[in-house]
Amino acid sequence: MLDADVLIIGGGLVGASFTLALASQNQALKICMLESVEASSQAQPSFDDRSTVLSKSSANLFSDMGLWPDLAKIVAPIKHIHTSEEGQFGMSRLHASDYDVDAMGYVVDNKGLGTQLYAQLQQFPNIQIISPAKVTCLKAFPDHYQAELLNLQTQTHEKCQAKLVVMCDGGRSDLAQQLGLSRQTKSYQQAALIANVELQKNHQGWAYERFAKQGPIAMLPLPNFQGRARSALVWTTSLSAIEERMGLTDKAFLTELQSQFGHRLGRFKGVGERAFYPLNVQKTNELVRSRLAILGNAAHTLHPVAGQGFNLALRGAALLAHNVLSNYTKGLDIGSLSSLNEFALVQNQDAARIQGASHGLVSLFSHQNSAIQLTRNLGVLALDHCPLIKGCFARAAMGLDVHKPTFR
């Protein structure tokens, strides 16, 4: 039987980040991380073609974990943020230089982030990565959980005993259903269409959020590829329109995108492979139980309009890691419900705040009433011209308006 202090179920971006947050600060802690696909496999579902926005706060957390020196080589800095609405006069602009930071955030492709995470995890002898494998049964005991593991290659079974189990296995977790963990789910009846777009001119670190009539369009800076400038597209579209947009030729797709986004990035020259995923807002009704905690999409999902989903999840991972490390160092029970409830209280407050803000932004810009449009425009103009409001908004965009757990 395997024996661990912490068993982490799910080795995607959140699970791997949580594992690194623990191991980078305490190499005596025995950690098992379980993943259903080969750890180095290109089939890892989290390491897909999407790009992730890392807030300034998230970059600081990865720096604490020792990952940032390598990660900094593959990210594109967000030096400016431009927000506008199609057909309206209001716009706002934020500049990193106004706040004495090198960037307000960074954009990294998921495959690159996942590769760097796994390379870092290999350096810690107290981490055991079990893959490809899945948990078939999870039993609670007073002082531990016992997990039944199935090796998906050999079809052999093994048991693992852990003082704390952390579920990072995504929003469609079968294990959550087995444990009776219920969720609240609401569909936006929308999908996010993603692709990388080749640009006529360099983006110069500009990130754009364009609220078009048919759905928000985000264009996020990416590192150049073979000397060609690129941005990552996240285009929110209705479910009824997604099939048509996916079926367009590249030329027709770029023509439609250009007509709705405009020419701030010049002419769009090419588009990579397109993909899409449905948009839901989801929240688990139990973030913790005795000796059990939930992180990432297994805990909550967001609309991508503000690009805060992974940043929220990473803050949760850092917060839980801080909780575990503090108790372990003090010789206290890392799986006690009272201790985990402290984590849950802070994380639930953070999630409610971010989910509310994201949902409010989507709702606000979905109304086409002329009076509401005018109010929106005046609000955007006020944001652009009021330093105090602008500063608060900038701190929120950088994730600096919430308390960051310190590991040391």
FIVEXLO-752970 format. One record per residue (C-alpha): chain; z, y, x; residue number from 1. Coordinates in nm, 4 decimals. Example, Ala and Ser with C-alpha at 12.3 -4.5 7.8 and 13.67 -1.06 7.14 Angstrom:
BEGIN
PT  cadena        c3        c2        c1  num
PT       A    0.7800   -0.4500    1.2300    1
PT       A    0.7140   -0.1060    1.3670    2
end
This chain:
BEGIN
PT  cadena        c3        c2        c1  num
PT       A    0.0000    0.0000    0.0000    1
PT       A   -0.0840    0.3480    0.1205    2
PT       A    0.2063    0.5893    0.1372    3
PT       A    0.1548    0.9663    0.1142    4
PT       A    0.3500    1.2807    0.0496    5
PT       A    0.0525    1.4300   -0.1357    6
PT       A   -0.2412    1.2505   -0.2980    7
PT       A   -0.5344    1.4829   -0.3744    8
PT       A   -0.7835    1.3478   -0.6266    9
PT       A   -1.1180    1.5169   -0.5721   10
PT       A   -1.2672    1.6307   -0.2421   11
PT       A   -1.4946    1.9090   -0.3629   12
PT       A   -1.4611    2.2700   -0.2529   13
PT       A   -1.1201    2.3193   -0.4178   14
PT       A   -0.9736    1.9820   -0.3189   15
PT       A   -1.0900    2.0184    0.0408   16
PT       A   -0.9570    2.3764    0.0576   17
PT       A   -0.6161    2.2676   -0.0745   18
PT       A   -0.6056    1.9802    0.1754   19
PT       A   -0.6836    2.2196    0.4598   20
PT       A   -0.4250    2.4719    0.3358   21
PT       A   -0.1586    2.2010    0.3672   22
PT       A   -0.2657    2.0351    0.6907   23
PT       A   -0.3363    2.3556    0.8808   24
PT       A    0.0279    2.4613    0.8403   25
PT       A    0.2162    2.1296    0.8705   26
PT       A    0.0842    1.8243    1.0502   27
PT       A    0.3861    1.6107    0.9626   28
PT       A    0.2927    1.6073    0.5935   29
PT       A    0.1150    1.2826    0.5015   30
PT       A   -0.1958    1.3694    0.2971   31
PT       A   -0.4485    1.1431    0.1258   32
PT       A   -0.7630    1.2998   -0.0202   33
PT       A   -0.9790    1.0829   -0.2426   34
PT       A   -1.3441    1.1546   -0.3237   35
PT       A   -1.5863    0.9575   -0.5422   36
PT       A   -1.8861    1.0015   -0.3084   37
PT       A   -1.9219    0.9628    0.0663   38
PT       A   -1.7424    1.2491    0.2390   39
PT       A   -2.0552    1.3358    0.4377   40
PT       A   -2.2990    1.2694    0.1539   41
PT       A   -2.5500    1.5307    0.0403   42
PT       A   -2.4813    1.3966   -0.3091   43
PT       A   -2.1369    1.5637   -0.3118   44
PT       A   -2.1583    1.7401   -0.6473   45
PT       A   -1.9623    2.0451   -0.5333   46
PT       A   -2.1900    2.1000   -0.2347   47
PT       A   -2.4936    2.1873   -0.4469   48
PT       A   -2.7541    2.4623   -0.4238   49
PT       A   -2.5317    2.7259   -0.5782   50
PT       A   -2.3837    3.0093   -0.3761   51
PT       A   -2.0212    3.1160   -0.3944   52
PT       A   -1.8824    3.4678   -0.3779   53
PT       A   -1.5765    3.4864   -0.1531   54
PT       A   -1.3591    3.7899   -0.2158   55
PT       A   -1.1968    3.9701    0.0739   56
PT       A   -0.8732    3.8018   -0.0289   57
PT       A   -1.0367    3.4563   -0.0100   58
PT       A   -1.1694    3.5335    0.3384   59
PT       A   -0.8133    3.6187    0.4403   60
PT       A   -0.6877    3.2871    0.3014   61
PT       A   -0.9534    3.0925    0.4925   62
PT       A   -0.8528    3.2883    0.8015   63
PT       A   -0.4944    3.1664    0.7538   64
PT       A   -0.6311    2.8106    0.7442   65
PT       A   -0.8254    2.8593    1.0688   66
PT       A   -1.1643    2.8208    0.8987   67
PT       A   -1.2936    3.1775    0.9048   68
PT       A   -1.4274    3.1945    1.2657   69
PT       A   -1.6814    2.9202    1.1822   70
PT       A   -1.7372    3.0322    0.8241   71
PT       A   -1.8092    3.3913    0.9277   72
PT       A   -2.1239    3.2700    1.1065   73
PT       A   -2.2908    3.1530    0.7846   74
PT       A   -2.1857    3.4126    0.5255   75
PT       A   -2.3630    3.7283    0.4120   76
PT       A   -2.1293    4.0280    0.3772   77
PT       A   -2.1251    4.2288    0.0550   78
PT       A   -2.1196    4.5866    0.1805   79
PT       A   -2.2134    4.7526   -0.1480   80
PT       A   -2.1820    4.6626   -0.5185   81
PT       A   -2.4169    4.8148   -0.7762   82
PT       A   -2.3575    4.7768   -1.1503   83
PT       A   -2.6061    4.8941   -1.4140   84
PT       A   -2.7394    4.8229   -1.7621   85
PT       A   -3.1054    4.7822   -1.8530   86
PT       A   -3.2450    5.0865   -2.0346   87
PT       A   -2.9274    5.2942   -1.9862   88
PT       A   -2.8448    5.5844   -1.7540   89
PT       A   -2.4977    5.4804   -1.6370   90
PT       A   -2.4418    5.3045   -1.3058   91
PT       A   -2.1605    5.2564   -1.0564   92
PT       A   -2.1615    5.1937   -0.6832   93
PT       A   -1.8897    5.0671   -0.4519   94
PT       A   -1.9099    5.0796   -0.0716   95
PT       A   -1.6977    4.8787    0.1710   96
PT       A   -1.6904    5.1707    0.4146   97
PT       A   -1.5010    5.3787    0.1575   98
PT       A   -1.2076    5.1353    0.1792   99
PT       A   -1.2029    5.0763    0.5565  100
PT       A   -1.3166    4.7133    0.5327  101
PT       A   -1.6194    4.5457    0.6885  102
PT       A   -1.7172    4.3925    0.3529  103
PT       A   -1.5930    4.3793   -0.0053  104
PT       A   -1.6676    4.0096   -0.0135  105
PT       A   -1.9038    3.7495    0.1232  106
PT       A   -2.1661    3.5112   -0.0118  107
PT       A   -2.1953    3.1567    0.1205  108
PT       A   -2.4017    2.8631   -0.0016  109
PT       A   -2.1894    2.5739   -0.1247  110
PT       A   -2.3435    2.3213    0.1128  111
PT       A   -2.2555    2.5362    0.4117  112
PT       A   -1.9007    2.5963    0.2887  113
PT       A   -1.8485    2.2254    0.2197  114
PT       A   -1.9830    2.1257    0.5598  115
PT       A   -1.7478    2.3660    0.7376  116
PT       A   -1.4487    2.2490    0.5324  117
PT       A   -1.5071    1.8826    0.6108  118
PT       A   -1.5646    1.9530    0.9793  119
PT       A   -1.2277    2.1285    0.9906  120
PT       A   -1.0496    1.8492    0.8005  121
PT       A   -1.1594    1.5949    1.0638  122
PT       A   -0.9384    1.7701    1.3194  123
PT       A   -0.6107    1.6772    1.1486  124
PT       A   -0.4684    1.3260    1.2046  125
PT       A   -0.2300    1.3583    0.9089  126
PT       A   -0.5237    1.3656    0.6614  127
PT       A   -0.6652    1.0373    0.5354  128
PT       A   -0.9935    1.0782    0.3483  129
PT       A   -1.0677    0.7869    0.1156  130
PT       A   -1.4304    0.7729   -0.0023  131
PT       A   -1.6218    0.6682   -0.1953  132
PT       A   -1.3383    0.5730   -0.4271  133
PT       A   -1.1858    0.6602   -0.7619  134
PT       A   -0.8499    0.6321   -0.9331  135
PT       A   -0.8569    0.3703   -1.2080  136
PT       A   -0.4928    0.4043   -1.3101  137
PT       A   -0.2121    0.6469   -1.2425  138
PT       A    0.1485    0.5484   -1.3201  139
PT       A    0.4488    0.7825   -1.3126  140
PT       A    0.7852    0.6762   -1.1674  141
PT       A    1.0991    0.8903   -1.1279  142
PT       A    1.0411    0.9636   -0.7592  143
PT       A    0.6660    0.9056   -0.7145  144
PT       A    0.3264    0.8329   -0.8685  145
PT       A    0.1446    0.5084   -0.8036  146
PT       A   -0.2343    0.5218   -0.8059  147
PT       A   -0.4678    0.2257   -0.8364  148
PT       A   -0.7723    0.2976   -0.6194  149
PT       A   -1.1139    0.1324   -0.6406  150
PT       A   -1.3377    0.1397   -0.3337  151
PT       A   -1.6833    0.2023   -0.4813  152
PT       A   -1.8662    0.0421   -0.1894  153
PT       A   -1.6704   -0.2810   -0.1512  154
PT       A   -1.5376   -0.2940   -0.5092  155
PT       A   -1.1939   -0.3735   -0.3666  156
PT       A   -0.8651   -0.2401   -0.5011  157
PT       A   -0.5808   -0.0669   -0.3214  158
PT       A   -0.2621    0.1136   -0.4216  159
PT       A   -0.1353    0.4512   -0.3073  160
PT       A    0.2145    0.5877   -0.3593  161
PT       A    0.2709    0.9648   -0.3444  162
PT       A    0.5512    1.2095   -0.4134  163
PT       A    0.2981    1.4570   -0.5570  164
PT       A   -0.0480    1.4071   -0.7099  165
PT       A   -0.2859    1.7018   -0.7289  166
PT       A   -0.5935    1.6671   -0.9501  167
PT       A   -0.9006    1.8598   -0.8305  168
PT       A   -1.1594    1.6397   -0.9985  169
PT       A   -1.3464    1.8982   -1.2050  170
PT       A   -1.3802    2.0018   -1.5651  171
PT       A   -1.5011    1.6621   -1.6874  172
PT       A   -1.2124    1.4593   -1.5521  173
PT       A   -1.1872    1.1089   -1.6993  174
PT       A   -0.8436    1.0801   -1.5467  175
PT       A   -0.7214    1.3822   -1.7424  176
PT       A   -0.8199    1.2075   -2.0638  177
PT       A   -0.6352    0.8929   -1.9578  178
PT       A   -0.3212    1.0966   -1.8936  179
PT       A   -0.3488    1.2736   -2.2275  180
PT       A   -0.4024    1.6154   -2.0707  181
PT       A   -0.5621    1.8259   -2.3435  182
PT       A   -0.7872    2.1291   -2.2978  183
PT       A   -0.9013    2.4303   -2.4911  184
PT       A   -1.2775    2.4715   -2.4574  185
PT       A   -1.5162    2.7352   -2.5866  186
PT       A   -1.8905    2.7335   -2.5300  187
PT       A   -2.0675    3.0629   -2.4662  188
PT       A   -2.3929    2.9054   -2.5910  189
PT       A   -2.5380    3.0236   -2.2613  190
PT       A   -2.6469    2.8757   -1.9318  191
PT       A   -2.6503    3.0127   -1.5785  192
PT       A   -2.9900    2.9779   -1.4135  193
PT       A   -2.9635    2.9773   -1.0356  194
PT       A   -3.2218    3.0108   -0.7596  195
PT       A   -3.2766    3.1798   -0.4263  196
PT       A   -3.5267    3.4660   -0.4396  197
PT       A   -3.7336    3.5927   -0.1452  198
PT       A   -3.7348    3.9703   -0.1222  199
PT       A   -3.9911    4.2251   -0.0128  200
PT       A   -3.7264    4.4240    0.1721  201
PT       A   -3.3862    4.3461    0.3199  202
PT       A   -3.0952    4.3641    0.0753  203
PT       A   -2.8797    4.5481    0.3349  204
PT       A   -2.5661    4.3875    0.1945  205
PT       A   -2.6142    4.5075   -0.1649  206
PT       A   -2.4850    4.2908   -0.4509  207
PT       A   -2.6233    4.3795   -0.7933  208
PT       A   -2.4905    4.3092   -1.1414  209
PT       A   -2.7563    4.4060   -1.3945  210
PT       A   -2.6639    4.3775   -1.7620  211
PT       A   -3.0046    4.3063   -1.9137  212
PT       A   -3.0557    4.2710   -2.2887  213
PT       A   -3.1183    3.8970   -2.2553  214
PT       A   -2.8175    3.8346   -2.0319  215
PT       A   -2.6484    3.9516   -1.7081  216
PT       A   -2.8466    3.9162   -1.3845  217
PT       A   -2.6586    3.8937   -1.0548  218
PT       A   -2.8449    3.9254   -0.7249  219
PT       A   -2.6192    3.8410   -0.4313  220
PT       A   -2.7037    3.8918   -0.0632  221
PT       A   -2.7781    3.5825    0.1443  222
PT       A   -2.8414    3.5411    0.5169  223
PT       A   -3.2098    3.5590    0.6115  224
PT       A   -3.3948    3.2270    0.6141  225
PT       A   -3.6650    3.1850    0.8781  226
PT       A   -3.6833    3.5619    0.9079  227
PT       A   -3.7227    3.6162    0.5337  228
PT       A   -3.4822    3.8261    0.3282  229
PT       A   -3.3193    3.6475    0.0340  230
PT       A   -3.0780    3.7015   -0.2497  231
PT       A   -2.9039    3.4421   -0.4656  232
PT       A   -2.9893    3.4780   -0.8335  233
PT       A   -2.7446    3.3970   -1.1133  234
PT       A   -2.9185    3.4720   -1.4430  235
PT       A   -2.7184    3.4204   -1.7608  236
PT       A   -2.9493    3.3190   -2.0428  237
PT       A   -2.9199    3.1747   -2.3909  238
PT       A   -2.9427    2.7995   -2.4361  239
PT       A   -3.2494    2.8510   -2.6531  240
PT       A   -3.4317    3.0336   -2.3708  241
PT       A   -3.3297    2.8216   -2.0737  242
PT       A   -3.5904    2.5495   -2.1201  243
PT       A   -3.8710    2.8044   -2.1386  244
PT       A   -3.7544    2.9874   -1.8236  245
PT       A   -3.7146    2.6641   -1.6335  246
PT       A   -4.0688    2.5678   -1.7321  247
PT       A   -4.2377    2.8909   -1.6171  248
PT       A   -4.4573    2.8922   -1.3094  249
PT       A   -4.2992    3.0648   -1.0097  250
PT       A   -4.5289    3.3634   -1.0570  251
PT       A   -4.4495    3.3997   -1.4284  252
PT       A   -4.0781    3.3516   -1.3621  253
PT       A   -4.0707    3.6253   -1.0974  254
PT       A   -4.2696    3.8581   -1.3225  255
PT       A   -4.0153    3.8199   -1.6034  256
PT       A   -3.7229    3.8549   -1.3624  257
PT       A   -3.8748    4.1672   -1.2085  258
PT       A   -3.9286    4.3259   -1.5506  259
PT       A   -3.5622    4.2826   -1.6425  260
PT       A   -3.4021    4.3506   -1.3046  261
PT       A   -3.6190    4.6331   -1.1759  262
PT       A   -3.7354    4.7180   -0.8233  263
PT       A   -3.4173    4.8070   -0.6347  264
PT       A   -3.4829    4.5109   -0.4050  265
PT       A   -3.8554    4.5781   -0.3921  266
PT       A   -4.1035    4.3179   -0.5089  267
PT       A   -3.9856    3.9609   -0.5509  268
PT       A   -4.2098    3.7493   -0.3268  269
PT       A   -4.0985    3.3940   -0.3964  270
PT       A   -3.8414    3.1745   -0.5657  271
PT       A   -3.6817    2.8490   -0.4554  272
PT       A   -3.5872    2.5513   -0.6669  273
PT       A   -3.4368    2.6498   -1.0005  274
PT       A   -3.1375    2.4821   -1.1615  275
PT       A   -2.9004    2.5624   -1.4458  276
PT       A   -2.5611    2.4694   -1.5851  277
PT       A   -2.4046    2.5391   -1.9264  278
PT       A   -2.1318    2.8023   -1.9509  279
PT       A   -1.7953    2.7243   -2.1055  280
PT       A   -1.4527    2.8779   -2.0768  281
PT       A   -1.1910    2.6077   -2.0450  282
PT       A   -0.8173    2.5881   -1.9931  283
PT       A   -0.5872    2.2899   -1.9639  284
PT       A   -0.2770    2.3011   -2.1809  285
PT       A   -0.0605    2.1545   -1.9024  286
PT       A   -0.1021    2.2846   -1.5501  287
PT       A    0.1856    2.0748   -1.4178  288
PT       A    0.3995    1.7768   -1.5004  289
PT       A    0.6728    1.6214   -1.2909  290
PT       A    0.4964    1.5186   -0.9644  291
PT       A    0.1563    1.6280   -1.0970  292
PT       A   -0.0412    1.9520   -1.0609  293
PT       A   -0.3958    2.0540   -1.1528  294
PT       A   -0.6294    2.2870   -0.9620  295
PT       A   -0.9819    2.4282   -0.9917  296
PT       A   -1.2177    2.3516   -1.2778  297
PT       A   -0.9833    2.0740   -1.3888  298
PT       A   -0.7379    2.3554   -1.4712  299
PT       A   -0.9631    2.6406   -1.5875  300
PT       A   -1.3222    2.7622   -1.5851  301
PT       A   -1.4696    3.1130   -1.6074  302
PT       A   -1.7910    3.2859   -1.7014  303
PT       A   -1.9718    3.3633   -1.3718  304
PT       A   -2.0338    3.7289   -1.4646  305
PT       A   -1.7756    3.8629   -1.2176  306
PT       A   -1.8082    3.5859   -0.9580  307
PT       A   -1.4346    3.5136   -0.9607  308
PT       A   -1.4183    3.1412   -1.0442  309
PT       A   -1.3746    2.9993   -0.6945  310
PT       A   -1.1556    3.2899   -0.5846  311
PT       A   -0.9134    3.2171   -0.8691  312
PT       A   -0.9139    2.8470   -0.7786  313
PT       A   -0.8573    2.9202   -0.4090  314
PT       A   -0.5611    3.1462   -0.4894  315
PT       A   -0.4186    2.8618   -0.6974  316
PT       A   -0.4693    2.6171   -0.4098  317
PT       A   -0.2990    2.8556   -0.1658  318
PT       A   -0.0130    2.9187   -0.4073  319
PT       A    0.0517    2.5479   -0.4618  320
PT       A    0.0223    2.4788   -0.0880  321
PT       A    0.2812    2.7487   -0.0202  322
PT       A    0.5102    2.5897   -0.2805  323
PT       A    0.4730    2.2405   -0.1294  324
PT       A    0.5096    2.3540    0.2320  325
PT       A    0.8179    2.5627    0.1575  326
PT       A    0.9958    2.2762   -0.0167  327
PT       A    0.8916    2.0217    0.2459  328
PT       A    1.0234    2.2411    0.5277  329
PT       A    1.3538    2.2855    0.3464  330
PT       A    1.3844    1.9118    0.2817  331
PT       A    1.3506    1.9602   -0.0946  332
PT       A    1.1562    1.7471   -0.3424  333
PT       A    0.7913    1.8633   -0.3334  334
PT       A    0.7209    1.7057   -0.6722  335
PT       A    1.0111    1.8410   -0.8747  336
PT       A    0.9130    1.9881   -1.2092  337
PT       A    1.1283    2.2982   -1.1628  338
PT       A    0.9455    2.3828   -0.8410  339
PT       A    0.6005    2.3121   -0.9850  340
PT       A    0.6834    2.5265   -1.2887  341
PT       A    0.7229    2.8249   -1.0550  342
PT       A    0.3672    2.7670   -0.9321  343
PT       A    0.2389    2.7193   -1.2876  344
PT       A    0.3908    3.0437   -1.4141  345
PT       A    0.2174    3.2579   -1.1512  346
PT       A   -0.1117    3.0690   -1.1663  347
PT       A   -0.1297    3.0805   -1.5452  348
PT       A   -0.0739    3.4559   -1.5382  349
PT       A   -0.3500    3.4996   -1.2809  350
PT       A   -0.5893    3.2749   -1.4763  351
PT       A   -0.5193    3.4531   -1.8067  352
PT       A   -0.5854    3.7892   -1.6433  353
PT       A   -0.9146    3.6828   -1.4845  354
PT       A   -1.0356    3.4857   -1.7862  355
PT       A   -0.9566    3.7798   -2.0131  356
PT       A   -1.1361    4.0270   -1.7876  357
PT       A   -1.4458    3.8050   -1.7522  358
PT       A   -1.4648    3.7341   -2.1240  359
PT       A   -1.4105    4.1010   -2.2055  360
PT       A   -1.6933    4.2045   -1.9747  361
PT       A   -1.9317    3.9565   -2.1373  362
PT       A   -1.8307    4.0678   -2.4874  363
PT       A   -1.8521    4.4387   -2.4045  364
PT       A   -2.2077    4.4194   -2.2726  365
PT       A   -2.3320    4.1858   -2.5456  366
PT       A   -2.3113    4.4559   -2.8148  367
PT       A   -2.6325    4.6541   -2.8738  368
PT       A   -2.4771    4.9084   -3.1123  369
PT       A   -2.5820    5.2588   -2.9975  370
PT       A   -2.2277    5.3990   -3.0153  371
PT       A   -2.0916    5.1122   -2.8059  372
PT       A   -2.3797    5.1522   -2.5589  373
PT       A   -2.2968    5.5200   -2.5192  374
PT       A   -1.9287    5.4409   -2.4640  375
PT       A   -2.0236    5.1804   -2.2029  376
PT       A   -2.2441    5.4291   -2.0196  377
PT       A   -1.9769    5.6952   -2.0171  378
PT       A   -1.7272    5.4389   -1.8883  379
PT       A   -1.9583    5.3300   -1.6067  380
PT       A   -2.0218    5.6935   -1.5124  381
PT       A   -1.6467    5.7639   -1.5143  382
PT       A   -1.5936    5.4664   -1.2857  383
PT       A   -1.8547    5.6000   -1.0444  384
PT       A   -1.7071    5.9503   -1.0331  385
PT       A   -1.3299    5.8932   -1.0520  386
PT       A   -1.1876    5.7887   -0.7117  387
PT       A   -0.8598    5.6606   -0.8576  388
PT       A   -1.0251    5.4300   -1.1134  389
PT       A   -1.2878    5.3321   -0.8598  390
PT       A   -1.0231    5.2383   -0.6048  391
PT       A   -0.8407    5.0148   -0.8540  392
PT       A   -1.1685    4.8476   -0.9477  393
PT       A   -1.2568    4.7962   -0.5803  394
PT       A   -0.9201    4.6339   -0.5053  395
PT       A   -0.9698    4.4002   -0.8008  396
PT       A   -1.3213    4.3099   -0.6812  397
PT       A   -1.1799    4.2289   -0.3366  398
PT       A   -0.8945    4.0255   -0.4863  399
PT       A   -0.6400    4.2553   -0.3243  400
PT       A   -0.4668    4.3423   -0.6507  401
PT       A   -0.2767    4.0129   -0.6613  402
PT       A   -0.0029    3.8832   -0.4334  403
PT       A   -0.1392    3.6603   -0.1592  404
PT       A    0.0837    3.3681   -0.0610  405
PT       A    0.1776    3.3708    0.3073  406
PT       A    0.1971    3.0372    0.4863  407
PT       A    0.4025    3.1609    0.7775  408
end
